[in-house]
Amino acid sequence: MTYVTVTHVMVDDECDPEEDPVATREAAGFATAEEVRRYIGGIFETAFADPELGPKLAAVGIVLAVECTEPDARLVIDTGSGTVHDDGPDAPAATATMAMSSAVSNAYWQGKVNLPMAMARKRITVSGEIGTLLKLAPLSKKLFPVYVERLRADGRDDLVVA
């Protein structure tokens, strides 16, 4: 396996709204680590249960740590076994890590964040098996409307990015 850490991408700090719409408006984040678990962990659990996406995620076979700030939370997603773990000694070792604010994570799952652009602008940092990690991006698109519907069903319109 080849591990690469993306940390030295030089970009202009000016944001083009056509390329990065979240940069030009206030994206809401979660208030607690429990909300990160409910919504971000929950969307992965939904994906694992999906008859089309579940097997595709299992085939990717990555163990992904999702690290959020504001609030601080860390989940470990094992796509091979179809499980979501809270950080701790019982969680499997991650083969890749994505780190971002909870606002960026929330916006991403609504289809409002371009992953390569967010990585270039350091809104999302990734390390580990990046090539394998990027295989998840196209699979996530089917879940964007499901995620937004879950927020609305829970009365969390404050988290929906316009």
PyMOL commands that set and color helices and strands:
alter all, ss='L'
color gray80, all
select helices_A, chain A and resi 21-24+33-49+53-60+102-108+115-120+130-134+136-153+157-159
alter helices_A, ss='H'
color red, helices_A
select strands_A, chain A and resi 4-5+63-69+73-78+83-86+96-101+124-128
alter strands_A, ss='S'
color yellow, strands_A
deselect
rebuild
show_as cartoon
